[in-house]
Amino acid sequence: EADQEEVMKIVKSMAMEPLKLTIPKQKAVRTAIVPVAGACSGMWPATKCVGPWLFPVRKHRMVKPAIAWLCEELVDAGIERILLVVNHTTEVEMTKLFKQREEVSILDGVGQHAEGYDEVLLAIGEKITFVRQEKPSGISDALVLCEQEVDGEAFLLAWGDHFCRSTSPENLSCVGQLLRAFTGRSVVGMHCVDKDGLHGTSVYACKEPPTPLPPPLGPRDVTAAAPALWPLSRLAEKPTREFADEHLVTPQLPAGNYLASFGHYILTFSTFRALRSNKGGHFTHILDELRLSEGVDGVLIEGERWDLGNMQTYIQCLQAQAQDDQAPSKRSGSR
């Protein structure tokens, strides 16, 4: 402010009338939405008893439900409120996990490395608010139910049935990488897939990719103040190979590779307007409307992610964590 006043004095000395302009600092993203009320048909009938967000994942000698790993990462990255979209059953489960103290007799039987973790869960629980979605009517409906709680701000969206692991040499979490990339307009976390991965994900195209390509595709620029952003030019949900080859090729990517959703998003509050104008529309269509109206950027996430609602990728997740525990100093490449 003192510098601004000094500049105004200089402008006045030149017989000109300055206009004082203060640009507000970009608000930090405070709220995350995590849906845990959907039907997971890919793992039925196991998911009739327990959703994939409660599937156990072992990492660094601790076995935790997947949702605990995610909520920890959100809180560690600075998220202040977590809106868990729940139904009756998952609200009971999440209440027991995050808001009820464990029996002393049970805690007496756990190892020393885990005995204090109940306090961590309770601390996370203080940041959790439940939003009820009585029927599994889709992600778009789940987001609409959160509009009042979001209160006019940008928010982070993450899938409760995914598990992610950062491979960043800075040890910055996947959520942390996405938050660092947010500049005021919607940004989606991305990774690369080959043609075999097109059928199971949202795929994006960028006509003007950053140059040089950022990690993990290109060299690391240690002087960069922020991650390189990819302005998205097209989106498609689970495209065919033929459609991807015709419409979703991004220049400079290795042949046969495409940009795809990592499963983490930061969305502006305008998302709710798009949801209302496309009631019942698929989430990718909502995202595309947001792209057309105000632009959407992508950022490459240095990390790995697994869909726990799929048996093959759940097994891959468990195997990867077991290998990581056996060789903690050795990191595998991005998947």
N, C-alpha and C positions, 0 to 999 in steps of 0.2 A: 504494500500500500504506500509506503514511503517513496519507493521508486516511481510509482504511478503519479504521485503528487509532484515529484521533481520534473517528470516529463511534461506534465500539464503546465508548469511554470515556464518551461522552455517554449512550449507552443504559444502561450500567451505573449511571451516576449517578442514573438514573430508577428504580432498583431492578428493572431487567429484565435478563435474561440474553440477550445478543446471540448470534446464530448467524453465524459467519464463513462467507461464501460467496464463492468465487472463480469467476467465469465465464471459461472459457478463451477466448482470442482465436480467431476463426474462421481455420482453416488456409487458407493460400493454395493455389490449384490449381497443382500442380507438374508434372502429367503430361498429355500430349496423345496421343490415339490418331488416327492417320491411315491409313485403309485404302488400299492401292495394289495389291491383288491380285485385284480383281474383273474380270469380263468386261464389256467396253464394246461391246455389240452395235450401238449407235447410230452408231458410226463405223467399223464393220468394213467392209472388210478392213484399213483403215489401222491399227487397233488390234491387228491380228495381229502387227505389227512393233513398235509403240510405243504405250504407253498414254497417255491424255490428260493424265495428271499430268506427262508429259515434253514436251507440246506447248509450243512457244516462245511467249512473251508478251513484248512490248516495252513497257518503261515507263521513263521518264526516261533514254532513250538506251541502256538496257541490255536485251539480249535474254536471258532466262533461262527454263529450264523452269518450268512452273507450280508444281511441288512446291517449287522453291527459293524462290519468292516466299512461299509459305505458311509454310515452315519458318523463314524469316527473321522473318516477322511473329510467329510463335509465340515464338521466342527473344527477340525485342525486347520482347515483352509480359511476359516473366518466366518462361516455361515452362522447366523444368529438364530434363525428359526427354520425348523424342518417340518413341513406339512406332509404327514403321512396320509395318503388317501387309502382308507380302510373300509372293509365291510364289517359285519358284526363279528365274524370269526377272527379276522386278522386284528381287529381292535383289541380283542381279548388277548391274543398272542403278543401283540406289541406292548400292551399294558404290562403283562407279566415280565417281558424282557427288559423294558426300559423304565418302568415306573413302580415296580414292586421289589422290595428288598428280598434277597434270597434267604432261605432258612439257614440259621447259623450251623445247624447240624450238617447241612450239605456243604457249606463253605469250609467246614473243618476237614472235609475229606478231599478237597482239591489241592493241587500242588502249589508250592510257594509262588511259582511264576504266575499263577492265576488268581490267588486269593484276594487281591485288591481290585480285581476287575469289576466286581459288582458296583463299586463306587463310581467307576467310569461310566457304566451303563446308566446309573441313576442321574449322573450329571448330564449325559446326553438327553435323557428323558425330560429334563427340565426345559430343553429347547424344542421338544416335539409337541406339535398340535395335531390332533386327529381331525380329518375331514371325511365324513361318511359318504360312501358310494354304495348304495344298497345292492345294486345289480351290476354285473360285469359288462357295462355298456360302452367300454372303450376309453382310450386315453383322452380323446377330445372332451368327452363328458367329465372325466376326472379333473381336467384342467379348469373347466367352467366352474366347477364346484369350489375351486380355490380362489376365485377372482376377488372376493371380498377380503380374504386373509392377505392376499398379495398387496393390496392397498396402493395401487397405482405405480408400483416399482417393477423394474426388471427382476427376473427370478431365474434360478437354475433348475433345470429338470434332469433327473437321473432315474434310470430304471432300477427298481428294487431287486430284480431277479438277475442282475448282471454282477460279475466280479471283475474288478480292474486292478492292474498292477503297473506302476510307473517303471519305466526303464530310463528315466531322465538321469544324466550324470550329475545333475544338481540335486537329486533326490527330491524334486518337486513333484507332488502328487498329480494324478491325472486331473482331479478337480482344480488343484492349484494352477495347473497349466492353462486350463480353460478360463479361470477367473482373471489371470494375468493378461489374456488376450482380449478381454472385453473393453471396448472403447466407447460404447453408447448405443451401438446397434446390435441386433441379434447375431450371435456367433455359435456355430456348431462344432463340436469336437469331431475330428476325422481321423481315419487311418486308411491304408491302402489295401485293396483286395484284388485278387486275380479273377479270371472269368468264372472259376468254380465257386467263388463266394458271392456272385451277383444275386443268386436266387433267394438269399436269406436276409437281405439288408436294404436300407435306403442308400441310393447311389447318387453322387453329385458330380457336376461338371463345373469347371472354371476355365473361361476363355483366356484370362490374363493371370496366369500363376505368377507368384513372386519369383524374382530372379536375384541371385541364384536360388535354387530350391533349398528350403530349410531342412534341418534334421527332422526325421531320420533319413531323408532322401538325399540331402546334400551336406556341405560342410557347415560346421557350427561357427556362427559369427559372435564372438565373445563380446563385441562392442555393442550389439543390438540391445536397445532399451526395452523392446517388446517383441513378442513372437510375430513372425510373418503371417499376414492374413491373406486368404484366398477369397476374393469376391465371387460368390456362386452365381452361375449363369443358367443352371438347369438342375432339377431334382426329379428323381423317379423312384418309386417303391418296387423293389424286387424285379428289376427289369430283365428281359431276356438278353442273351448274348448279342443277338442281332440288333436290338434296340440300343444297347449300350455302345456297340461299335459305331452306330450311326449318329447317336445324339449325346453320348456321355464321355467321349474321349477328351481328356485334358492334355493340352500341349505340355511337352517336356517330361511327362511321366513315362517310366519304362513301358515298353510295348506290352499290352495285355493287362495293365494295371489301371485301377479306377479309384477315385475318392469315394469313401463310404462312411456312413455314420459310425462313430465310436460309442454312441449311446449317451452322451452328455451334451446339454444345450444350455445356453443362456438366452432367454427370450425377453423382448421388451413387453411392456404392458399392452401394446397394440395387438399382441397375440389374441387377447380376449375379444377384440373387435372382429378379427378374422374368424375366430371360433363361432361367434354369433351369426356371421354372414354365411357360414358353411356348416350349419348345424348337422351333426352326424357325419361330417366329412372325415376322411382319413387324416391322421396327423401329418403325413408328408404333404398332403394337399394344403393343409393349413400353413405349413412352413413355406410352401411355394407361394401362397398368396402374400405372406409377409415379405418374401423376397421381392415380389413384384411391386409392392407398395412402398417399401422403405429400404430394401436391400438386406441381405444376410451374408455374413462372412463365415468362412471356415478356418479352422486352425488345426494343424497336424498335432496329434497327441503322441508324445513319446511314451508308449506303454502298450500293454496287452489287455485284452478284455475277452470274457467268456460269457455266453448266454447260459445260465444255469437251468433254464427251462428246456434244454436240449440235452439228451443223455450223452451224446458224443462229445459236445463241448464241455459238459460238466466233468466228464472223466478227464478230458484234456486239462482242465483247470486244476483238478486234484493232482494229476501227474506233474504239472509244472511247479506247483507249490512244493511238492515233495522233493523234486530235483533242486529247487532253490534252497530248501532247508539243508540238503546234503552238501551243497557247495555255495555257501552264502556270499562268497566273494565273486561268484561267476554269474553273470546275467545272460539270459538268452536273448536273441534278437526279437524285434517287433513282429507280432503275428498279424 
